């Protein structure tokens, strides 16, 4: 007996969030809204465990957002060399676009 009535195709697709989307999810759990993890997962069409992981890393995401990090980044590099290169290119791009 299969009790699941949802769409199975959506369960196999992974979704990467941008920093702004993560902050939006985090704010949905704060400020008196008090949405449950399950409600957030349904709202953003992600698994409950993904919502929990985003909430557990909320301090890191908030710090990145506050430091004006690139908000379109979906994943961070795990090695320092990649992070340094990415940060240098981002700073160069930001400086060159504001000097025009």
Secondary structure, 3 states (H helix, E strand, C coil): CCCCCCCHHHCCCCCCCCHHHHHHHHHHCCCCCCCCHHHHHHHHCCCHHHHHHHHHCHHHHHHHHHCCCCCCCCCCCCCHHHHHHHHHHHHHHHHHHHCC
